[in-house]
Amino acid sequence: MISARADVVGSLLRPGWLLDAQERYRAGELDRVAFKRVEDRAVDAVVAMQEAAGLEVVTDGEMRRLSFQSQLTQAVEGFGDWDLDAFLWGDWHGDAEVGDLKKERPELAVTDRLRRRRSLSGEEFVYLRGRTRAIPKITLPSPGLFGNFWSPEQSSHAYGSLQAFLEDVARILREEVEELAEYGATYIQLDAPHYPLLIDPETRAFYEGRGWSVREWLELGIELDNRVLAPIEGVTFGLHLCRGNQGSRWLVAGGYDSIAEPIFRNSVADRLLLEYDDERSGGFEPLAAVPDDKVVVLGLVSSKHGRLEDPAELLARVDEASRFVDRERLAISPQCGFGTSVVGNKLTIDEQAAKLRLVAATGARMGA
């Protein structure tokens, strides 16, 4: 298992010239080869930023994705019609003024059996592997995130139940994990923001409206995650839990208390990456449920604003968390990605770089 004390979650802000190239590519004004060169340039830039910050773990910033979870729908047939709104909807909160974040769920439905047309993240990993000497991390979505794509009316001819559909999603993601391991991946993370959404009564009601109780969502979700993350020699697996992150806005508030026992104790993930940047995340007491063989990565640095946290306060919070998890099993990261979709968060690339330097410097002090 990797022992990095400074970590990153996954996504980073897309530069404006990449967003412009994406628009030109969709409009047919830029051919595929030229567009791929722009994507490569964007990845090179974020890798250089992370390495300059002194991070032990780097990602490609998810520069090639529309959203942190979109590579599945982009690479797999059968999801029917979808667009970016599939990943942006919800009852968003926060001070930032953001354009099109939809409250209501768009019309989504799996319309056929899923068929993996290509690797979800093979291109991302192979390119990243060749561009860094740090630990290259690849992120994948948790199977349960796609529960909102199953419709009893429109999907039942392809999958007789929501569970059958999600089991197929897990199968595809496991195939991806095995392929990435063959390519040499040593750190793979599942993003699972849907678990903390069960804390809030309104979002919990949506998930229960899919036909399962909270207990059933947790039990099946963790079982499917564990199929995806079944141990592979030489591969460290992470599980990231946050409360929504788009345009510097968030979906729910509440501590991990009600979901800590089933997730922390039963997940086979080696590293738990947890949101802890403000009071919305509650206290550290739920960390008492973390088994002794897991590392907790404290998401103490906010990706939602440009204000730089006080290094002394970060170390004080690490000390507080060490009451529940041995300090040797604690690491630090941003609380979430800086650009979980092309919408991004309301801070500058320079502010993002300063946050990454802070994470690296704090991680070094934690290990001193």
C-alpha positions in Angstrom: 0.0 0.0 0.0 1.3 3.5 -0.8 2.2 5.6 2.1 1.8 9.1 0.7 1.1 11.7 3.4 0.0 14.3 0.8 -2.7 13.3 -1.7 -5.0 14.8 -4.3 -8.6 13.8 -5.0 -8.6 13.9 -8.8 -9.9 16.8 -10.9 -8.2 20.1 -11.4 -9.4 23.3 -13.1 -9.5 23.2 -16.8 -7.7 26.1 -18.5 -9.8 28.4 -20.7 -8.0 27.4 -23.8 -8.9 23.7 -23.2 -12.6 24.6 -22.7 -12.4 26.7 -26.0 -10.9 23.7 -27.8 -13.7 21.4 -26.5 -16.3 23.8 -28.0 -14.5 24.0 -31.3 -14.1 20.2 -31.4 -17.9 19.7 -30.8 -18.6 22.3 -33.5 -16.4 20.4 -36.0 -13.9 23.3 -36.2 -11.1 21.2 -34.7 -10.2 17.7 -35.9 -9.6 14.8 -33.5 -5.8 14.8 -33.8 -5.5 18.5 -33.1 -7.9 18.2 -30.2 -5.9 15.4 -28.6 -2.8 17.6 -28.7 -4.7 20.3 -26.8 -5.8 17.7 -24.2 -2.2 16.4 -23.9 -1.0 20.0 -23.4 -3.5 20.5 -20.6 -2.4 17.3 -18.9 1.2 18.3 -19.2 0.4 21.6 -17.5 -1.4 20.1 -14.5 1.2 17.4 -14.0 3.9 20.1 -13.9 1.8 22.1 -11.4 1.4 19.1 -9.1 5.1 18.1 -9.3 6.2 21.7 -8.7 4.0 21.7 -5.6 5.9 18.7 -4.2 3.0 16.2 -4.3 3.7 12.5 -3.9 0.6 11.6 -5.9 -0.5 13.2 -9.1 -3.5 12.8 -11.5 -4.1 14.0 -15.0 -6.6 16.5 -13.5 -9.4 14.7 -15.4 -8.7 17.0 -18.3 -10.2 14.6 -20.8 -13.6 14.3 -19.0 -16.7 16.3 -19.0 -17.3 15.2 -15.4 -15.6 13.1 -12.8 -18.0 10.3 -13.7 -18.6 10.9 -17.4 -15.9 8.5 -18.7 -18.3 5.6 -18.1 -21.1 7.0 -20.2 -18.6 8.2 -22.8 -17.0 4.7 -23.2 -20.0 2.4 -22.8 -23.0 2.0 -25.0 -26.5 1.5 -23.7 -27.0 4.6 -21.5 -29.4 6.3 -23.9 -29.4 10.1 -24.4 -27.5 12.1 -21.9 -25.5 15.3 -21.6 -23.6 17.2 -19.0 -26.8 17.9 -17.0 -26.8 14.2 -16.1 -24.0 15.0 -13.7 -24.9 18.6 -12.6 -28.5 18.3 -11.2 -29.4 18.6 -7.5 -30.4 21.1 -4.9 -27.2 23.1 -4.8 -26.2 25.4 -2.0 -23.5 28.0 -1.5 -22.6 31.7 -2.1 -21.1 31.4 -5.5 -23.1 32.6 -8.5 -23.1 29.8 -11.0 -25.0 29.4 -14.3 -26.6 26.1 -15.3 -26.7 23.8 -12.3 -30.0 22.0 -12.6 -32.2 21.2 -9.6 -34.5 18.7 -11.2 -33.2 15.3 -12.5 -33.1 15.4 -16.3 -34.7 12.6 -18.4 -32.3 9.7 -18.1 -32.7 6.1 -18.9 -30.6 3.0 -19.7 -32.1 1.9 -23.0 -30.0 -1.2 -23.8 -27.6 -3.7 -22.3 -24.3 -2.0 -21.5 -21.4 -2.7 -23.9 -17.9 -1.4 -23.2 -16.7 0.1 -26.5 -13.3 1.1 -25.2 -11.3 1.5 -22.0 -12.7 4.2 -19.7 -9.4 5.5 -18.5 -6.6 3.6 -20.3 -5.6 6.6 -22.3 -5.6 8.8 -19.2 -3.3 6.4 -17.3 -0.9 5.5 -20.0 -0.3 9.1 -20.9 0.0 10.1 -17.2 2.4 7.2 -16.5 4.8 8.5 -19.1 4.7 12.1 -17.8 5.5 11.8 -14.1 7.8 10.1 -11.7 5.3 10.6 -8.9 2.6 8.1 -8.1 0.0 8.3 -10.9 -3.6 8.0 -9.6 -6.6 7.2 -11.7 -10.2 7.8 -10.5 -13.3 5.8 -11.4 -16.9 6.4 -10.3 -18.6 4.1 -7.8 -21.3 1.8 -9.5 -24.1 3.2 -7.2 -23.7 6.7 -8.7 -25.5 5.5 -11.8 -28.7 4.4 -10.0 -30.4 7.5 -11.4 -30.0 6.1 -15.0 -32.3 3.2 -14.4 -36.0 3.8 -15.2 -38.7 1.2 -14.5 -40.6 2.3 -17.6 -37.7 2.6 -20.1 -35.0 0.3 -18.8 -36.7 -2.9 -17.7 -36.5 -4.5 -21.1 -32.7 -4.2 -20.8 -32.4 -4.9 -17.1 -35.2 -6.4 -15.1 -34.2 -4.5 -11.9 -32.0 -1.7 -10.7 -29.8 -4.2 -9.0 -29.2 -6.1 -12.2 -28.2 -2.9 -13.9 -25.8 -1.8 -11.2 -24.2 -5.2 -11.1 -23.4 -4.8 -14.8 -21.9 -1.4 -14.1 -19.8 -3.0 -11.4 -18.7 -5.7 -13.9 -17.5 -3.1 -16.4 -15.7 -1.1 -13.8 -13.9 -4.2 -12.5 -12.8 -5.1 -16.0 -11.4 -1.5 -16.2 -9.6 -1.9 -12.9 -8.0 -5.2 -14.1 -6.9 -3.5 -17.3 -5.4 -0.5 -15.5 -3.5 -2.9 -13.3 -2.1 -4.6 -16.3 -0.9 -1.2 -17.6 0.9 -0.7 -14.3 -1.5 1.4 -12.3 -0.7 1.2 -8.5 -3.3 3.7 -7.1 -7.0 3.6 -8.2 -9.7 5.5 -6.5 -13.5 5.2 -6.5 -15.5 8.4 -6.1 -18.7 7.8 -4.1 -20.4 11.1 -3.2 -23.8 9.4 -3.2 -23.2 7.8 0.3 -22.9 11.2 2.2 -26.0 12.3 0.2 -27.9 9.7 2.3 -27.3 11.9 5.3 -29.7 14.6 4.1 -33.5 13.9 4.3 -34.3 15.3 0.9 -31.6 13.5 -1.0 -32.2 10.4 1.0 -35.8 10.5 -0.1 -34.7 10.5 -3.7 -32.6 7.4 -3.3 -35.3 5.6 -1.3 -37.7 6.5 -4.2 -35.5 4.3 -6.3 -37.0 1.4 -4.3 -34.5 0.7 -1.6 -34.0 1.7 2.1 -30.9 3.5 3.2 -29.6 0.3 4.7 -30.1 -1.5 1.4 -28.4 1.3 -0.5 -25.4 1.1 1.8 -25.2 -2.7 1.8 -25.6 -3.2 -2.0 -23.4 -0.1 -2.8 -20.5 -1.3 -0.6 -20.9 -4.9 -2.0 -20.6 -3.6 -5.6 -17.7 -1.2 -4.7 -15.9 -4.2 -3.2 -16.3 -6.2 -6.3 -14.7 -3.3 -8.2 -11.9 -2.9 -5.6 -11.2 -6.6 -5.0 -7.5 -6.8 -4.0 -4.8 -6.9 -6.7 -1.2 -7.3 -5.7 0.7 -4.0 -5.9 -2.5 -1.9 -6.3 -3.7 0.5 -3.6 -7.4 1.4 -3.6 -9.0 4.6 -2.4 -12.6 5.5 -1.7 -13.6 9.2 -1.8 -16.7 10.5 0.0 -17.8 14.1 -0.3 -21.1 16.1 -0.2 -21.4 17.4 -3.7 -19.0 19.8 -5.5 -19.9 21.9 -8.6 -19.3 25.6 -9.2 -18.1 26.0 -5.5 -21.5 24.8 -4.4 -22.5 21.8 -2.3 -25.5 19.4 -1.9 -25.8 18.3 1.7 -24.4 19.0 5.2 -23.9 16.6 8.1 -21.3 14.4 9.7 -20.3 10.9 8.7 -21.8 9.5 11.9 -24.8 7.6 10.4 -22.8 6.0 7.6 -19.4 5.5 9.2 -19.9 2.0 10.6 -21.1 0.3 7.4 -18.7 2.1 5.0 -15.5 2.5 7.0 -15.6 -1.1 8.4 -16.9 -3.0 5.4 -15.2 -1.3 2.4 -12.1 -3.1 1.2 -10.5 0.2 0.2 -7.0 0.9 1.6 -7.4 4.7 1.8 -10.5 6.6 2.8 -10.5 10.2 1.4 -12.9 12.2 3.5 -14.3 15.7 3.2 -13.4 17.8 6.3 -12.8 21.4 5.2 -15.6 23.0 7.2 -18.4 22.5 9.7 -20.7 20.8 7.2 -18.6 17.6 7.6 -19.1 17.3 11.3 -16.5 16.1 13.8 -13.8 13.5 13.7 -15.6 11.1 16.1 -16.8 8.8 13.3 -13.2 8.0 12.5 -13.2 5.7 15.5 -14.9 3.2 13.2 -11.9 3.0 10.8 -10.1 -0.3 11.0 -6.4 -0.4 11.9 -5.4 -1.4 8.4 -6.8 1.7 6.6 -5.3 5.1 6.0 -7.5 8.2 6.4 -6.8 11.1 4.1 -8.2 14.2 5.7 -9.7 16.6 3.1 -8.9 19.7 5.2 -8.0 22.1 2.4 -11.0 23.5 0.5 -11.2 23.3 -3.2 -14.3 25.6 -3.2 -12.6 29.0 -2.6 -9.2 30.6 -3.1 -8.6 31.6 0.6 -5.5 29.8 1.8 -5.8 27.9 5.0 -3.5 28.5 8.0 -0.8 25.8 8.1 -0.8 25.8 11.9 -4.6 25.3 12.0 -4.3 22.4 9.6 -1.8 20.7 11.8 -4.0 21.3 14.8 -6.8 19.6 13.1 -4.6 16.6 12.2 -3.7 16.4 15.9 -7.5 16.4 16.7 -8.1 13.6 14.2 -5.2 11.6 15.7 -7.4 11.1 18.8 -9.4 8.6 16.7 -6.8 7.3 14.1 -3.1 6.8 14.7 -1.2 9.7 13.3 0.9 7.3 11.2 -2.3 6.4 9.3 -3.3 10.0 8.6 -2.7 12.0 5.4 -4.0 15.2 3.9 -5.6 16.4 0.7 -8.0 18.9 -0.7 -11.6 18.1 0.4 -12.6 17.4 -3.2 -11.6 18.0 -6.8 -11.1 21.6 -8.0 -13.0 20.9 -11.2 -15.3 17.9 -10.8 -16.9 18.9 -14.1 -16.0 21.4 -16.8 -18.0 23.9 -14.7 -15.0 24.1 -12.3 -14.9 26.0 -9.0 -14.7 29.7 -8.2 -11.0 30.1 -7.8 -8.0 30.8 -10.1 -5.4 28.4 -11.3 -2.8 30.3 -9.3 -4.9 29.9 -6.1 -5.3 26.2 -6.9 -1.5 25.8 -7.2 -1.0 27.6 -3.8 -3.5 25.1 -2.2 -1.6 22.2 -3.7 1.7 23.5 -2.3 0.0 23.9 1.1 -1.2 20.2 1.0 2.3 19.0 0.1 4.0 21.1 2.7 1.6 20.0 5.4 1.9 16.4 4.5 5.7 16.7 4.8 5.3 18.2 8.3 2.9 15.4 9.3 5.6 12.9 8.4 8.5 14.7 10.1 
